[in-house]
Amino acid sequence: MTDDPLWYKDAIVYQLHVKSFADSDGDGMGDFRGLTTRLDYIRDLGVDTIWILPMYPSPFRDDGYDIADYTAIHPSYGTLDDFRAFLDAAHARGLKVITELVLNHTSDQHQWFKEARRSRDDPKRDWYVWSDTDEKYAGVRIIFVDTERSNWTWDPDSKQYYWHRFFSHQPDLNYDNPAVREEMWLAMKFWLDLGVDGFRVDAVPYLIEREGTSCENLPETHDVLKFLRRRLDEHCTGKMLLAEANQWPEDVRHYFGDGDEFHMAFHFPLMPRMFMALKLEDRKPLVDIVERTPAIPDTCQWGIFLRNHDELTLEMVSETERAYMYDEYAREPGARINVGIRRRLAPLLEGDRRRIELMNGLLMSMPGSPIIYYGDEIGMGDNIYLGDRNGVRTPMQWTGGWNAGFSSADPERLAQPLISNPLYGYQAVNVDSQRRFEHSLLNWTSRLIKVRRSSHVFSRGSTTFLHPANHRVLAFLRTLEAEQVLVVCNLSSTAQAVELDLRHLAGMLPIEMFGRSVFPRIGELPYMLTLGSYDFFWFRLRRL
Amino acid sequence: MRVPETSVLSDDLVRDLMAVGQVDVLVGVPTLNNAGTVTSVVRAVSAAFDQYFPRDRTLLLNSDGGSTDGTPDLVRGIRHDAGTVTVSHRLRTEHRISAPYHGLPGKGSALRQILTVADLTQARAVAVLDADVTTVTPEWIAALVRPVRDQQYDYVAPIYARHPTDGLLISQIVRPLMRAAYGWEVREPLAVEFGCSTRFLTHCLGQDIWTSELARYGMDLWITGEALSAGFRSCQAPLGQRLAPSSPDRPGFPDVFAQVVGSVFGCLDVHAAYWLSRTGSDPLPVVGAEFAAPSEPPVVDAARLTQTLATDLRELQDVLKTILRPETLAALNEAVAGDRLDYTDALWVATVGEFLIAHHRGIMSRDHITRALVPLYLGRVRSFLSQYSAAAPADVDAALESLCLEFERMKPGVVAAWRETVKR
């Protein structure tokens, strides 16, 4: 495991849900002991960091993001000792582990909230945000539009409204209260002292409320986050904080501060535009958003991804773009939730291997640290009828046998049903069968990661787009000191020819990185390439 | 760069088109020294793509006839109007190509290039605009394209919002003659702007018209006639008022008249097999809401009308004797001899019909025949305006409709004479 304090800049992250990964005790729900048995798989895939979804005690009304205790493990997942054993085993395999830190809110079953609502005089009262009316902070957008009608909910016990930017059972913490800030730092410290390597911090833009504002991205919110970062840096080194701030790039920029806030942040606006560019067969949306992305401090890094445990969010797109994405990727109304699409990668791409490869090729070559969502490496499907976002959180499909090798429980006892249709069902899509043939998606993904790892240019290099006349071809240079990689992608379903202006690189030899084939030397004339449907090239450019 | 004789598309243009690929909506804008007006047209097209066709693959093709005023550079360099849709939220890359066309000078070669590009790029819908017009709006493009793209029409003719006494060359000859011949009530058969489908443009490209004399000045008419005669599903789309500044390079009226009327007569030659057997007329569907016509009549160039018809008739008697039937010439001489010229509908229609037959028979130079009609036309206009220049628009419309019906009544006689020509 690396000691580089900037390890996250080169990380390739594997995001998983303990509940859905591997069940060791046959209760139908994944746990840490089960996860520990699968660490070799994760290591062999080629990733180096694991991001675990919330593992804390919770009533599970929001799949664990409604936390009832910040310093314990949910009994269904095991014990604290199980977690320690998992952590040690991961570290022994060179895998870092980041866990969730849900700062913005707790479950209404958290002891703090139970106490807070006992009376208006309770010491914990001020740990949450209360109001006599539901008219404060009027106009602030509702995030879970499918289920919530207001950001305020009436508490009949204490006869006041409490503020919640998410579900009504997730009251927002009051970060104007120093005690809350200190307590959350203590929660962080607890896990850091156990050995976790960092946190993915949930819903960071919403920590502070102020009248007359959108209650998002406020300067005071950044003060809170800087406070937590200061405490982290004073306490330990080599840890990482990853911000979930679903905002435009110029707004997310502030979450990096001057290198004194978050180490990483997700690049949310990039993700839907990758899907858009593919469907449009036009690089424009992708190039536009990357060129619009501001520079970040040298110690910071973007987190980029194709899919995750949530819906494919369409918050950071225009209305025209949103309508287009819905029409093209979510024709079934049941696939739409909140402001997004609750589908996995493979179903979104209609199981098309070529498109899946292209999108992964983009993920691994665009600027940022890539995050792979568990199951997407084998092309798992989804179930939009499971409610909320559960359809993309179904059990990992290890084998074609009993419960896909996920659990020994009776199938009816599984916490989440398996995907079982003929196209994506576990009998057809599983790790075991994909291990058996060389050209499976699993093995291809593993090779892709290996090639990505062969050069830091992908993780730390600059990005310069070329603008060939053929808009269906995306071409860009990744440069890190003397090293240069040329990436060329055909976003179209049809074969394409493209002429690239590479005069400034005249004399260099492009060497294709997967097969190491040598391509013609670059000269003064436009460099002509032809690409098959959804094809892509990574060329290492060498002067030989 | 050597362009083979039979190539419509230069290598440079082909290279550009390779980059563009397949297109859903193509807007063609022929130009020749339109630097003063082309900017607003290009901006309107760009805005139309954003507002009405945001998901479509689009291309603006400027087919240029060798402008020396920088028109092509202007077209390429016009930036998207920041006042409309935010550029960063436009879904697709905007493609704009300006390319010189080759072949016969004139509109026909430009159109051929546009339609060939549309064919190559598999454009689902094509609209052609005039770079001279200052009143083009994004809605023009939508009106011409949507009936093709969404309602499967093959040809869309425009309707302009005109005062009834505006465009008398159209209302006195072109419209009623085309209506009587082709049997469809097309208001603007000579329109530069039109929309069309892949099916229709492929058909047009396959016709042996592109190197003919008609291709120089009569393509607009031929396109309309071809759509109607070949049975393509056609409609009309209201666009609004059409204003184009007068160009100092514009030919004199007799030349314009000869080009237009010669083209009408030429089209009737080409499409004779169709219209000779067509009877009556039917309304052509209108897609979209009509615009209110301007309330003010256009300013008439009185100088053009002050030439005395009587003098011209005297000078043209020998020519007219070979063109007109004796009774028509006699009636014309009598009308001119009176105190007040009353060039009736019946007489005018007979005049036009007999000129048409003469043109068809080629009894003398066809250019001479059409030019001989000029003073008669001016006399007819003077006569018409003396009755209707101050009339209510509805009354003028009624008079024009009456004229159309007179042309339709004349048709059997024309058909008989035409067929007699064939027997000869």
Interface residues (C-beta under 8 A of the other chain):
Chain A: M276 L280 E281 D282 R283 K284 P285 D288 I289 R292 S318 T320 E321 Y324 P468 A469 N470 H471 R472 S492 T494 Q496 A497 V498
Chain B: R15 D16 M18 A19 V20 G21 P54 R55 R57 V85 T86 S88 H89 R90 L91 R92 T93 H95
